[in-house]
Amino acid sequence: MESEEEKVEILMVYFEVKRLRKEGFSDAAIARKLKISRNRVKDYGEKTPEEFHAFALSLQIVKGACAAHNSNSVLHRHPKITSRR
């Protein structure tokens, strides 16, 4: 799960995207300033606060599922396995 700091940071980025869009900045300029992708700027900018809250909750669920999966993965149980290239 995400730490409280990570949750606060995601929320701050969301509101900063909203603020900068309101001020007239382009998505590309916002992405550069916040060091996030233009797609993320577009996604965050188009979401209402309610939609963003649901989105943030879904991230926690996915992140938790990924952590559970990774702890049972073959590479986790057998760390010396490497891929051939």
C-alpha positions as CSV (number, residue, x, y, z in Angstrom):
1,M,0.0,0.0,0.0
2,E,1.0,3.6,-0.5
3,S,2.4,5.6,2.4
4,E,0.6,8.6,3.6
5,E,3.3,10.8,2.0
6,E,2.8,9.2,-1.4
7,K,-1.0,9.7,-1.1
8,V,-0.5,13.4,-0.2
9,E,2.0,13.8,-3.1
10,I,-0.5,12.3,-5.6
11,L,-3.2,14.6,-4.3
12,M,-1.0,17.6,-4.5
13,V,0.0,16.9,-8.1
14,Y,-3.7,16.5,-9.0
15,F,-4.6,20.0,-7.5
16,E,-1.5,21.5,-9.0
17,V,-2.5,20.2,-12.5
18,K,-6.0,21.8,-11.9
19,R,-4.5,25.1,-10.8
20,L,-2.0,25.4,-13.7
21,R,-4.7,24.5,-16.2
22,K,-6.9,27.2,-14.8
23,E,-4.1,29.7,-15.2
24,G,-3.8,28.7,-18.9
25,F,-0.7,26.6,-19.0
26,S,-0.6,23.9,-21.7
27,D,-0.5,20.2,-20.8
28,A,3.0,20.0,-22.1
29,A,4.2,22.9,-20.0
30,I,2.5,21.4,-16.9
31,A,4.1,18.0,-17.6
32,R,7.5,19.6,-17.8
33,K,7.0,21.7,-14.7
34,L,5.7,18.8,-12.6
35,K,7.9,16.1,-14.2
36,I,5.0,13.9,-15.1
37,S,3.7,12.6,-18.5
38,R,1.4,14.7,-20.7
39,N,-1.0,11.7,-20.5
40,R,-1.1,12.0,-16.7
41,V,-1.7,15.7,-16.9
42,K,-4.6,15.0,-19.3
43,D,-6.0,12.3,-17.1
44,Y,-5.8,14.3,-13.9
45,G,-7.0,17.5,-15.6
46,E,-10.2,15.8,-16.9
47,K,-11.1,14.1,-13.6
48,T,-13.5,15.7,-11.1
49,P,-12.4,15.4,-7.4
50,E,-14.8,12.6,-7.0
51,E,-13.5,10.7,-10.0
52,F,-9.9,11.3,-8.9
53,H,-10.7,9.9,-5.4
54,A,-12.1,6.7,-7.0
55,F,-9.0,6.6,-9.2
56,A,-6.6,7.0,-6.3
57,L,-8.4,4.2,-4.4
58,S,-8.1,1.9,-7.4
59,L,-4.3,2.6,-7.4
60,Q,-4.1,1.3,-3.9
61,I,-6.0,-1.9,-4.8
62,V,-3.8,-2.5,-7.9
63,K,-0.6,-1.7,-6.0
64,G,-1.6,-4.2,-3.2
65,A,-2.4,-6.9,-5.8
66,C,0.9,-6.3,-7.5
67,A,2.8,-6.6,-4.2
68,A,1.0,-9.9,-3.4
69,H,1.8,-11.2,-6.9
70,N,5.4,-10.2,-6.8
71,S,6.0,-11.9,-3.5
72,N,4.8,-15.2,-5.0
73,S,6.6,-14.7,-8.4
74,V,9.1,-17.2,-9.7
75,L,11.9,-14.5,-9.7
76,H,11.2,-13.7,-6.0
77,R,11.4,-17.4,-5.0
78,H,14.4,-18.1,-7.4
79,P,16.4,-14.8,-7.6
80,K,19.3,-16.4,-9.6
81,I,17.1,-17.0,-12.6
82,T,17.9,-14.6,-15.5
83,S,16.6,-14.2,-19.0
84,R,18.6,-15.1,-22.0
85,R,19.2,-12.3,-24.5
